[in-house]
């Protein structure tokens, strides 16, 4: 099967249904391709342009916290993949359980963990673990959401290494437990979504760097 035919087939199904690994260059091509009729496919030209427009609303917030936590600026594009830069995005299981919240799609367990402490002066004050409903509500606040995401990313870089971008971003997507097992070659293999994650981020950065060329009217 030719690569062009394969790409056409892939573009007719949702991203969540993809079962293949792609290079950064292939992700660029997919992000620039015409949007298929399938409504939940985020990887196409019109939706990419729209999502970058949404991202611009939070540019100062994203870059501000990334700089504060000494993180690469290209991590700002996480919100494009995770929520299409929609601050009230909620991911739920089939049973209705909330799995991730807000711009950077923070898991409720992480929201509850990081919201336990409140910054005051030169100290963190323990304020108790918030109830799930309160944590989810706070996670919809873009500032809270982005800062917690940056705290998580800072922790992951400190744990895995400052040059371990693929491992860090995959851990952000799949969780530390799964990545630790994968690194030890135990447990279930990582999902294609996780293995593609870093290359998607790199593709989005290429598109941002060349925005005027790719998206000018």
ZIHU-V359698 format. One line per field, one symbol per residue. ss: DSSP state (H for helix, E for strand, - for the rest). phi: phi as a letter, one per 40 degrees, with the letter a starting at -180 (. if undefined). burial: + if it has 24 or more other C-alpha atoms within 12 Angstrom, else -. A space follows every 50 residues. Layout:
ss = ???
phi = ???
burial = ???
//
This chain:
ss = --HHHHHHHH----HHH------HHHHHHHH-------------HHHHHH HHHHHHH-HHHHHHHHHH----HHHHHHHHHHH------EEE-----EEE E----E-HHHHHHH--EEEE--EEEE-----HHHHHHHH--HHHHHHHHH HHHHHHHHHH----HHHHHHHHHH-HHHHHHHH--------HHHHHHHHH HHHHHHHHH-HHHHH--
phi = .cccccccccccbcdcccbabbcdcccdcccccdcccccccccadccccc cccccdcbdccccccccdcfbccccccdccccbffbcbcbbbcccgccba bgdbfccdccdcccccbbcagbbcbcbgcccdcccccccccdccccccdc cccccccccchcbccccccccccbgcdcccccccfbgccccddcccdccc cccccccccbdcccbcc
burial = ------+--+++--+------+---++++++++-++----+++++-+++- ++--+--++-+++-++--+-+++++++++++++++++++++------+-+ +++++++++++++++--------------+-+--++++++++++++++++ ++++-++-------++++++++++++-++----------++-++++++++ ++++++++---------
//
